[in-house]
Amino acid sequence: MPLPIRTAALAAAGTLLAAAGAVATPASAAAPRTTAAAPAVSQVVDARVAGHRTYDRIVIDVKGRLPGATVRRVSELRYDGSGEKVPLPGRTFLQIVLHPAVAHNSAGDPVYRGPRLVRLHLTRVKGFAFTGDFEGYVSFGVALDRKTAFTVHRLASPGRLVVDIRH
């Protein structure tokens, strides 16, 4: 007879929960949240470049989880999609790619507010370009006056990728 008692207890608990207003609803039917949630995919929202005493620094700001990133030397800079050459002066170049990431929202509107193409006169960095937002990859190009060492740092709160280029 334990089975009927257990069934009766479960039915009573269900009645109490329903009476208290604890009804399960699908996530789509739940009330909207009042706090801003992080985006489902990391969004690249800004970038800045500055010169310091012993290095030039590039900072790329990300909303949401900081995605994976690669920074590598390339022989030239090209725009994603079109393949057109990026018009920046330089003897050597760095390509920065964040993945998975986007620079637009779910409606397709841009969220990236940083520089698109800028010539600079820092000690090593001579130019910076936003080169693409394509299929989960966001990329940038950096023009340098000569080949030099660089370091990459991942920082949190807020999420950002930092590339320091030694003088």
N, C-alpha and C positions, 0 to 999 in steps of 0.2 A: 503493500500500500504506500510506500514512499513516493512512487511516481505521481499519483493523484495529488498528494500534498504539495510536491514540488511544482506541479502544473498550476495549482491554485495559487501558490505563492508568486509565481511569475506573472500570472494574470493580474493579481492584486497590485504588484509593483508596476506593471504597465498602466493600470488604471490610475495609480497615484501620479506617475510621471505625466500622463496626459492631462490630468486635472491641474497639475502645477504649471502647465504650459511648456514642458520640456519635450517638444516635438522635433524630431530630426528633419532637416530640410536639406535638399541638395545645395551644393556650394553656389550654384547659379541663382538660387532663390533666396539666399541669405541677404540680410541687410547690408548695404555698402559700408565699408570701413571709413571712419573719419580721418584716420591717419594715412599719410602717403606711404605706400608700400614700395619696396625696391622693385625695379622692373624685372620681368622674367629673364630677359637677356641683358647682359651688361651693356650700358650705353656710354659711349665716349662723348663727353659733353664739352670739354675745353682743353686747350693746350697753351703753354707759354714757354718762352725761351728767354734766358737772362744770362748775363756775364757775371762771373765772380772772380775773385783775385787769382785763384789757381785752376779754375775750371769754368766751362760754359755748361749751363744746365737746361734740360728740356723736361718739362713736367706735363704729363697727360692725365687729366682728371676723368674718373670713371664713376658713373652712378650705378650702384648695384655691386655685385661680386666682381672683384678684379680678375679679368680673364688672363689666360696665358699670353705670353708676349715673346717675340723674337726680335733681336736687334742684330743686324748683320751688315757687313760691308758689301756694297754693290758697285759695279763699274759705272752705272748711270741710274737716274731716277725716271720711272715711267708711271703715268697715271693708270690705275686699275681700270679695266673695262676697255678704254680706248687704246691703250698702249702708247699714247703720245708722250714724247719726252717732256719732262718737267723743266721749265726754263729757269734754272738756277745756276749761278756760277759756282765752280768748285773743282778741286783736283781729285777729291775722293768723296764718297757718299755713304750714308748710313740709311738703311731701310728699317723702319719700326713697324711691326705688325702685331695687332691684338686680335685674339681669337679664342673663343667665340665672343663676338661683340658687334654692335651696330652703332651708327651715328644718326639714327632716326628713330622715331617712335612707331607704334603699331599701325598708325594711320599713314606712315610713310613720310611724315614731316621731319625735317632735320632738327636734331637736338644739339648737334655740335655747334658751338658758338665761337670757337677759336680761330686763329689765322688760317687762311686757305693757301696763300702763297706770299711769302715775305722775304725780301732780301735784307740781310743783317750785316753788321760790321762789328761783330764780336771778335774776340781773340782768335778762335778757331771756327766757330759757326758762321757761315756766310749766307745761309738761307735755310728756310723751313717751309715745308709744304704738306698740306693734307692731300694725300694722293688716292684715297679710295675708301668706299663703304660698300662692300660687295659680298653678298652671300655669307655673312657672318664674319667677315674679315674687315678690320678698319686699319688703314695704313697711312704712314707718314714718311716723308723723306727729309734728310738733313744733308746740306751741302757743307763740306769742310774745306779749309784751305790746304790741309795736308793730313796724311794718315797719322793718327794719334790714338793713344789708349782711351778706352771709355769703360765705365761701369754702369750697371743697371741695378736699380733698387725698386722693390715693390713695397709700397707703404699703404697703411690702412687708416680709416677713420679721419678723413674720407679716403676712399680708394684712389690711388694714383701710381702711375709708373714714372720713375725718374731716371733719366739718362744723364750722367755726368761725363763730359768730354774734357780730358786733361789738356792744359795749355802746354 
